[in-house]
Amino acid sequence: MRSDRLPVATALVLLTVAVVASFLLPATETQRGGDRAASSFLAAWKRKLEGTYLVESTFTRAAPGQPSFTSTTQLVQRPPDRLISGLGAVDGRLGGKILRCGTDASGAGRCFRSADDAPPYDQAVADEVDALSRYVLGDRPPYAVVDFLEGCFRLDLRIQLPDPTYGAHALLCFDPTTGAPSRTVIERPDVIETTTADRVTALVTDPDLQIPEDRGTVVTLPGATSTTTTTSPTTTSSPTSS
């Protein structure tokens, strides 16, 4: 089952970028908030972690008065294997081990695999959903959730935090067929980071779960004039501890 281009509910949210971006709600859009919205968001996140799919996306970082930075990313998931590649790095779990790959300033890459086995996948899913629930549920959660009832959720920061994970506002949309992330927009002070799926497929093959040599363009800070493309061979080693 495959969809080559996702029509990501552009009618749901209008994102306006000025000095600071704003999320505007369409007047006719059905929505809900509170614990029901938060629980729906957590269920969508759990489905995302449990699904099998390959997503090719475009990442954009935009800051007022600065040129936009654009690169490609890829997420391949076939539990318990999962690889996220792009922006000069690879992260995930493969063959029962935690895997992390990085890129230095010269473009050379190196990967590390954990010496110990990764935790059971269902435990990792439960732990991640539990950690996320602390952001959106409870007496005074850091984020309020709006559920658009079409696979899209908006998170609004309610409490001042030094470095909030989802910025001041975030839009997170999920593909209805696979549960894969289809669009993520995170509004940080003077910076908007957008990841939009260009292709989603539920078909994942063994070659898809190989560590890519080309990991995309290394992300730069707003205003930076140079980026690095990773095409160098990768060395893989196992650290003495996980």
Order of alpha helices (4+ residues) and beta strands (2+ residues): beta-beta-beta-alpha-beta-beta-beta-beta-beta-beta-alpha-beta-beta-beta-beta-beta-beta
